[in-house]
Amino acid sequence: MLVITLNIKSKFSVFKSLRLRIFVVLILFGIVPVSLYCIISSKLFFSNAISQRVSELQTHAGIISNLVVNSNFFANDDLTELNTELSQVADVYKGRILIIDKRLKIVKDTYALENGKTIISKEIIETFNGVNNIYINDEGQYVEITVPITDSTTKETVGVIFMSFSTENIFQLYEIRVRENIVFVIIFLILLICLALVFVNRIGRPFKNLSASIKHIALGDVDTDFAYNGYSELEGIAESYTVMVDELQQTELSRQEFVSNVSHELKTPITSMKVLAESLTMQDDVPVELYKEFMVDICDEIERVNKIINDLLTVVKTDKNVSTAIITSVNINEFIEKILKTLRPIAAKRNIELVYESFRPITAEVDEVKLGMAINNLIENAIKYNVDDGWVRVSLNADHKYFYIKVADSGVGIPEELQEKIFERFFRVDKARSRETGGTGLGLAITRNAILLHRGAIKVYSKQGEGSLFTVRIPLNFQT
């Protein structure tokens, strides 16, 4: 059953093709109007031809009627002029003309078959009452017309002209016109199919190239290029694709750099522990004091590895993953005071003044743990990378939409050319000092991720040797 279902789906999947749909639309929008035009034009041709024939016959009937009245034909039917007119009209239009008097007697029959006979017909009687009758028979391919003969003086209907003519030649012309239109439609359809195939293939080519490029990317080749100059819509896709590839390339470079940095950061303490351990195992009768010293160093390196791993896990948890956020309503004033309370002892060791300034009570929807790590890192860095007897100032303010935290210090500052890189993972302005302070190079990356998680923003203003200022802006209401 599953196999049958898959086969059915595979057969119908062709109808999902954009190229097929465009092809069908082009054919329909091309052939349908042309076919309708040919059909309508043929019908109009036939209708106009019949109308023209009827109009011509009515004109001749009027002429004959005038001749009959003026020549007193019913008293003397041997009139050359009238007979000539009747013969010419009958021959030209390949038909039959009857002249009937008011006694319903056939006075003249161009076929000379019914002369002197009486004709009783609904159309003839209606014509004597002043009604002109026209009857068109498509199947028999003939037309019948009855026209009254009216005395110009008394206005009395003195007779009726009955005309019956073949329309076979009109039908022949109509059939020729239909055949010509059919041939034209077939030729037009063939040309339209050829043009549609060329057009569809031309449209589908860049999509094929794009699909092939995406497949290369899926296989890991992020250097695949896709350029297109043509339709503006496809140029937009090409530009979006280029942006996507650039992002993927950047992501791949970041990933490689991240792996390299992690490897380097972990390799250093592991190598150190290996050297210390080998020094102990290669010596006999190692003094207890040296043994303890080496073990303390090994424990320090283990703690350093543990800190790097914990910071890496924190980076992953705060990496813009909204689903991991635990949002609660938090009093931001008390929230910052708690962070400062834990950091004051560290600042006191170097006689660094820690000042907190709050302008108004603020309550916001935040993840207290993640945002706490971010603000803690900023203030702790301001203390670590400060000068002895320096100062750190923390301020809190808000408007109707955001709250703002500023952390300023009198520390060593950050070179201007490095300020854009400080939020990158494992980046250190001063590697030697970072190792002395126990930094892993992940603190500001964690800070930025936590702030971005809250749909906030962070900026740095710094001058080397004069200190730094970090500004944080976070919405009062959490935005998913």
C-alpha positions as MATLAB code, in Angstrom:
seq = 'MLVITLNIKSKFSVFKSLRLRIFVVLILFGIVPVSLYCIISSKLFFSNAISQRVSELQTHAGIISNLVVNSNFFANDDLTELNTELSQVADVYKGRILIIDKRLKIVKDTYALENGKTIISKEIIETFNGVNNIYINDEGQYVEITVPITDSTTKETVGVIFMSFSTENIFQLYEIRVRENIVFVIIFLILLICLALVFVNRIGRPFKNLSASIKHIALGDVDTDFAYNGYSELEGIAESYTVMVDELQQTELSRQEFVSNVSHELKTPITSMKVLAESLTMQDDVPVELYKEFMVDICDEIERVNKIINDLLTVVKTDKNVSTAIITSVNINEFIEKILKTLRPIAAKRNIELVYESFRPITAEVDEVKLGMAINNLIENAIKYNVDDGWVRVSLNADHKYFYIKVADSGVGIPEELQEKIFERFFRVDKARSRETGGTGLGLAITRNAILLHRGAIKVYSKQGEGSLFTVRIPLNFQT';
ca = [
       0.000    0.000    0.000;
       2.855    2.362    0.874;
       4.568    1.637   -2.445;
       1.345    2.406   -4.355;
       0.928    5.667   -2.437;
       4.515    6.711   -3.194;
       4.042    5.870   -6.886;
       0.864    7.964   -7.032;
       2.621   10.862   -5.307;
       5.567   10.639   -7.703;
       3.203   10.717  -10.687;
       1.305   13.734   -9.416;
       4.442   15.567   -8.247;
       5.067   16.674  -11.824;
       1.998   18.922  -11.553;
       3.765   20.850   -8.782;
       6.455   21.935  -11.230;
       6.620   25.710  -11.660;
       7.939   25.274  -15.179;
       4.995   23.056  -16.137;
       2.514   25.518  -14.663;
       4.099   28.452  -16.505;
       4.115   26.373  -19.701;
       0.410   25.493  -19.347;
      -0.503   29.112  -18.536;
       1.395   30.381  -21.582;
      -0.306   27.825  -23.848;
      -3.777   28.526  -22.449;
      -3.420   32.304  -22.509;
      -2.050   32.067  -26.023;
      -4.256   29.471  -27.721;
      -7.597   30.202  -26.025;
      -7.874   33.870  -27.127;
      -6.681   33.017  -30.640;
      -9.144   30.110  -30.926;
     -11.991   32.255  -29.649;
     -11.054   34.989  -32.085;
     -11.040   32.522  -35.006;
     -14.398   31.046  -34.001;
     -16.026   34.419  -33.462;
     -14.538   35.909  -36.639;
     -15.810   32.926  -38.677;
     -19.294   33.245  -37.200;
     -19.295   36.985  -37.824;
     -18.132   36.427  -41.387;
     -20.988   34.005  -42.002;
     -23.535   36.225  -40.286;
     -22.387   39.330  -42.167;
     -22.388   37.452  -45.482;
     -25.965   36.242  -44.928;
     -27.070   39.714  -43.813;
     -25.432   41.245  -46.875;
     -27.129   38.695  -49.167;
     -30.508   39.363  -47.594;
     -29.958   43.112  -47.899;
     -29.063   42.752  -51.588;
     -32.120   40.597  -52.245;
     -34.373   43.085  -50.455;
     -32.937   45.866  -52.596;
     -33.645   43.898  -55.765;
     -37.103   43.029  -54.437;
     -37.790   46.732  -53.997;
     -36.693   47.431  -57.561;
     -38.886   44.601  -58.861;
     -41.823   45.887  -56.797;
     -41.498   49.357  -58.347;
     -41.297   47.867  -61.851;
     -44.403   45.768  -61.223;
     -46.415   48.767  -60.042;
     -45.192   51.236  -62.645;
     -45.611   48.838  -65.547;
     -49.031   47.546  -64.518;
     -47.579   44.040  -64.655;
     -50.710   42.307  -63.375;
     -52.641   43.580  -66.416;
     -49.875   42.721  -68.866;
     -47.188   40.242  -67.772;
     -45.243   40.427  -71.017;
     -42.921   43.249  -70.047;
     -39.350   42.881  -71.242;
     -37.701   45.161  -68.677;
     -39.266   43.420  -65.689;
     -38.678   39.956  -67.080;
     -35.039   40.837  -67.739;
     -34.608   42.077  -64.150;
     -36.215   38.904  -62.784;
     -34.022   36.676  -64.949;
     -30.816   38.532  -64.048;
     -31.481   38.472  -60.311;
     -32.465   34.786  -60.407;
     -29.350   33.875  -62.412;
     -26.892   35.957  -60.380;
     -28.077   34.722  -56.998;
     -29.042   31.225  -58.217;
     -32.592   31.360  -56.923;
     -36.247   31.510  -57.721;
     -38.640   34.487  -57.793;
     -42.433   34.327  -57.667;
     -44.788   37.240  -58.228;
     -48.173   36.667  -56.594;
     -51.271   38.813  -57.065;
     -53.837   39.605  -54.398;
     -55.868   36.516  -55.360;
     -52.848   34.423  -54.231;
     -52.290   33.416  -57.846;
     -48.721   32.982  -59.073;
     -48.430   35.421  -61.958;
     -44.713   34.898  -62.641;
     -42.371   32.023  -61.753;
     -38.766   32.332  -62.940;
     -38.618   28.535  -62.993;
     -41.810   28.527  -65.143;
     -43.182   25.647  -63.067;
     -45.976   27.172  -61.018;
     -47.384   29.884  -63.325;
     -51.148   30.268  -62.875;
     -51.284   28.191  -59.717;
     -52.595   29.357  -56.368;
     -50.258   29.498  -53.370;
     -51.514   29.531  -49.809;
     -48.806   30.230  -47.290;
     -48.710   31.822  -43.854;
     -45.780   34.019  -44.878;
     -47.591   35.190  -48.051;
     -50.758   36.026  -46.145;
     -48.779   37.900  -43.464;
     -46.997   39.857  -46.169;
     -50.335   40.993  -47.617;
     -51.003   42.374  -44.147;
     -47.832   44.466  -44.367;
     -45.264   42.126  -42.718;
     -41.970   41.389  -44.446;
     -40.806   37.834  -43.793;
     -37.253   36.540  -43.876;
     -36.482   32.886  -43.346;
     -32.908   31.551  -43.263;
     -32.377   27.791  -43.371;
     -28.812   26.805  -42.398;
     -29.315   23.082  -42.948;
     -30.901   23.453  -46.396;
     -28.565   26.344  -47.150;
     -31.188   28.697  -48.577;
     -32.973   31.927  -47.687;
     -36.591   32.952  -48.354;
     -37.864   36.534  -48.508;
     -41.385   37.888  -49.002;
     -41.828   41.557  -49.946;
     -45.196   43.304  -50.487;
     -45.978   45.078  -53.777;
     -47.638   48.336  -52.732;
     -49.519   50.705  -54.993;
     -47.835   54.067  -54.578;
     -51.128   55.933  -55.043;
     -53.636   53.933  -53.003;
     -51.020   52.427  -50.638;
     -52.760   49.093  -51.171;
     -50.826   45.837  -51.250;
     -51.567   44.542  -54.745;
     -49.199   41.579  -54.661;
     -46.274   39.810  -53.084;
     -42.778   39.033  -54.297;
     -41.488   35.686  -53.012;
     -37.738   35.071  -53.374;
     -35.935   31.831  -52.571;
     -32.164   31.775  -53.044;
     -29.384   29.364  -52.248;
     -26.695   30.288  -49.689;
     -24.509   27.350  -50.620;
     -21.693   29.570  -51.860;
     -21.732   31.454  -48.541;
     -21.497   28.175  -46.635;
     -18.616   27.101  -48.870;
     -16.788   30.335  -48.136;
     -17.555   29.867  -44.427;
     -16.136   26.314  -44.480;
     -13.017   27.551  -46.275;
     -12.659   30.259  -43.634;
     -13.039   27.674  -40.847;
     -10.394   25.384  -42.397;
      -8.010   28.324  -42.788;
      -8.550   29.266  -39.156;
      -7.930   25.679  -38.029;
      -4.653   25.589  -39.966;
      -3.722   28.980  -38.513;
      -4.504   27.818  -34.945;
      -2.445   24.632  -35.407;
       0.549   26.572  -36.765;
       0.158   29.161  -33.998;
      -0.040   26.386  -31.381;
       3.154   24.753  -32.673;
       5.008   28.085  -32.626;
       3.571   28.895  -29.193;
       4.711   25.538  -27.790;
       8.220   26.090  -29.159;
       8.407   29.614  -27.749;
       6.918   28.476  -24.419;
       9.489   25.672  -24.135;
      12.322   28.101  -24.840;
      10.925   30.630  -22.373;
      10.267   28.054  -19.644;
      13.721   26.520  -20.041;
      15.280   29.967  -19.863;
      13.345   30.744  -16.691;
      14.137   27.350  -15.181;
      17.889   27.518  -15.846;
      18.776   29.923  -13.010;
      16.582   27.919  -10.629;
      18.502   24.788  -11.628;
      21.782   26.588  -11.014;
      20.505   27.843   -7.668;
      19.369   24.336   -6.705;
      22.761   22.915   -7.679;
      24.523   25.611   -5.641;
      22.359   24.868   -2.601;
      23.172   21.148   -2.957;
      26.880   22.023   -2.957;
      26.355   24.050    0.196;
      24.482   21.119    1.766;
      27.550   18.988    1.033;
      29.745   21.506    2.844;
      31.025   23.604   -0.065;
      30.164   27.090    1.217;
      32.391   28.739   -1.405;
      29.834   28.043   -4.142;
      29.022   31.199   -6.093;
      25.728   32.063   -7.789;
      25.410   35.166   -9.932;
      22.457   36.132  -12.116;
      21.704   39.182  -14.233;
      18.216   39.260  -15.687;
      14.789   39.461  -14.149;
      14.673   41.662  -11.078;
      12.883   38.968   -9.022;
      15.640   36.447   -9.723;
      18.279   39.096   -9.086;
      16.674   39.567   -5.673;
      16.913   35.808   -5.069;
      20.538   35.861   -6.211;
      21.312   38.723   -3.832;
      19.588   36.920   -0.957;
      21.516   33.775   -1.856;
      24.779   35.708   -1.843;
      23.950   37.150    1.573;
      23.096   33.668    2.819;
      26.362   32.219    1.475;
      28.327   35.074    3.040;
      26.621   34.366    6.358;
      27.359   30.659    6.022;
      30.973   31.382    5.146;
      31.218   33.699    8.128;
      29.564   31.079   10.316;
      31.961   28.427    9.032;
      34.942   30.676    9.687;
      33.601   31.437   13.158;
      33.084   27.752   13.787;
      36.596   26.899   12.676;
      38.001   29.750   14.726;
      35.891   28.690   17.705;
      37.091   25.082   17.476;
      40.662   26.292   17.112;
      40.320   28.594   20.121;
      38.685   25.908   22.254;
      41.404   23.449   21.271;
      44.081   25.983   22.112;
      42.495   27.012   25.415;
      42.083   23.404   26.534;
      45.413   22.266   25.173;
      47.399   24.774   27.226;
      46.266   23.612   30.713;
      46.285   19.961   29.663;
      49.883   20.295   28.395;
      50.806   22.036   31.628;
      49.269   19.223   33.703;
      51.028   16.634   31.571;
      54.418   18.330   32.076;
      53.846   18.563   35.852;
      52.708   14.948   36.068;
      55.657   13.692   33.996;
      58.069   15.693   36.168;
      56.726   13.859   39.216;
      56.787   10.398   37.650;
      60.295   10.778   36.217;
      61.878   11.670   39.548;
      62.597    9.289   42.394;
      62.140   10.289   45.992;
      60.312   13.533   45.162;
      60.197   15.818   48.207;
      56.760   16.167   49.724;
      56.909   19.952   49.430;
      57.613   19.762   45.670;
      54.971   17.099   45.252;
      52.376   19.280   46.976;
      53.432   22.313   44.931;
      53.033   20.406   41.672;
      49.677   18.985   42.751;
      48.445   22.488   43.631;
      49.488   23.626   40.150;
      47.706   20.641   38.604;
      44.561   21.437   40.601;
      44.734   25.041   39.394;
      44.974   23.876   35.790;
      42.051   21.473   36.314;
      40.016   24.339   37.764;
      40.936   26.443   34.747;
      39.752   23.693   32.368;
      36.557   23.371   34.401;
      35.968   27.125   34.183;
      36.470   27.100   30.407;
      33.989   24.231   30.038;
      31.426   25.942   32.257;
      31.796   29.178   30.308;
      31.369   27.290   27.023;
      28.161   25.712   28.311;
      26.964   29.149   29.402;
      27.674   30.562   25.941;
      25.589   27.788   24.389;
      22.709   28.349   26.819;
      22.609   32.110   26.199;
      23.105   31.964   22.419;
      19.814   33.710   21.443;
      17.782   30.646   22.440;
      14.502   32.189   23.586;
      13.017   28.794   24.429;
      15.505   28.393   27.308;
      14.654   31.766   28.845;
      12.788   31.742   32.166;
      11.060   35.101   32.214;
       9.796   36.663   35.437;
       8.937   40.162   36.592;
      12.046   41.487   38.382;
      12.759   44.609   40.425;
      15.822   45.795   38.518;
      16.955   48.156   41.289;
      17.214   45.349   43.861;
      18.539   43.006   41.169;
      21.618   45.222   40.535;
      22.127   45.904   44.240;
      22.449   42.126   44.841;
      25.088   41.853   42.096;
      27.041   44.786   43.529;
      26.868   43.293   47.023;
      28.697   40.152   45.844;
      31.342   42.182   43.969;
      32.151   44.804   46.618;
      34.653   42.512   48.448;
      36.588   42.034   45.191;
      36.682   45.790   44.613;
      37.694   46.423   48.229;
      40.844   44.283   47.845;
      42.250   46.886   45.440;
      40.576   49.879   47.074;
      38.332   50.434   44.036;
      35.340   52.641   44.730;
      32.083   50.990   43.570;
      29.313   53.581   43.074;
      25.689   52.779   42.235;
      23.226   55.410   41.002;
      19.523   54.642   40.418;
      17.174   57.322   39.033;
      13.768   55.633   39.444;
      12.143   52.341   40.493;
      12.128   49.896   37.587;
      10.381   46.556   37.110;
      10.992   44.527   33.932;
      10.380   41.075   32.437;
      13.780   39.335   32.270;
      15.551   36.037   32.781;
      17.131   36.862   36.126;
      19.880   34.227   35.918;
      21.084   34.979   32.372;
      20.854   38.743   32.688;
      22.550   38.484   36.089;
      25.552   36.757   34.476;
      25.742   39.508   31.844;
      25.668   42.436   34.289;
      27.962   40.604   36.715;
      30.530   40.092   33.922;
      30.472   43.776   32.974;
      30.960   45.012   36.536;
      33.533   42.303   37.382;
      35.551   43.168   34.258;
      35.408   46.846   35.223;
      36.978   45.856   38.561;
      39.516   43.343   37.188;
      40.833   45.567   34.407;
      41.022   48.683   36.582;
      43.848   50.440   38.344;
      44.386   50.296   42.088;
      42.472   53.001   43.956;
      40.274   53.476   40.887;
      36.509   53.664   40.585;
      33.563   51.883   38.941;
      30.241   53.668   38.481;
      26.992   51.794   37.743;
      23.850   53.755   36.797;
      20.257   52.634   36.135;
      17.568   54.583   34.286;
      14.481   53.910   32.154;
      11.905   55.405   29.838;
       8.462   54.151   28.796;
       9.921   51.282   26.718;
      13.465   50.378   27.833;
      15.685   50.395   30.891;
      19.337   51.400   30.619;
      22.391   50.231   32.554;
      25.759   51.996   32.300;
      29.013   50.614   33.682;
      31.940   53.069   33.643;
      35.431   52.532   35.024;
      38.790   54.264   35.391;
      40.660   51.234   34.070;
      43.184   50.497   31.368;
      40.759   51.040   28.491;
      40.447   49.235   25.163;
      42.282   50.219   21.950;
      39.851   51.623   19.378;
      40.808   49.091   16.700;
      39.960   46.199   19.048;
      36.614   47.442   20.363;
      34.575   45.612   17.674;
      36.238   42.279   18.554;
      35.865   42.229   22.322;
      32.531   40.391   22.153;
      34.009   37.528   20.121;
      34.580   34.226   21.855;
      38.052   33.772   23.373;
      39.146   37.242   22.314;
      41.366   38.995   24.874;
      42.713   42.531   24.702;
      45.621   41.661   26.999;
      46.184   37.904   27.070;
      48.846   38.061   29.754;
      46.646   40.045   32.119;
      43.649   37.849   31.333;
      45.554   34.782   32.450;
      46.578   36.548   35.630;
      42.952   37.423   36.406;
      41.730   33.947   35.422;
      39.762   35.101   32.388;
      38.728   32.656   29.657;
      37.868   35.207   26.957;
      34.194   34.168   27.048;
      32.784   36.663   29.550;
      31.766   39.381   27.076;
      30.491   36.783   24.588;
      28.218   35.473   27.349;
      27.178   39.036   28.163;
      26.302   39.889   24.578;
      24.335   36.645   24.055;
      22.329   37.205   27.231;
      21.478   40.781   26.197;
      20.547   39.718   22.659;
      18.375   37.005   24.189;
      16.380   39.833   25.782;
      16.203   41.672   22.406;
      18.511   44.298   23.847;
      21.683   46.040   22.725;
      25.139   46.688   24.160;
      27.730   49.297   23.142;
      31.215   50.162   24.328;
      32.959   53.547   24.456;
      36.587   53.396   25.505;
      39.939   55.121   25.258;
      43.150   53.365   26.072;
      44.548   54.453   29.429;
      41.406   56.422   30.355;
      38.831   53.718   31.080;
      35.706   52.290   29.432;
      31.943   52.793   29.356;
      29.523   49.965   28.554;
      25.879   50.874   27.887;
      23.099   48.279   27.913;
      19.534   48.818   26.654;
      16.855   46.175   27.358;
      13.054   46.274   26.758;
      10.888   46.493   29.880;
       8.586   43.836   28.382;
      10.136   40.627   27.056;
       9.639   40.153   23.325;
       9.425   36.633   21.939;
];
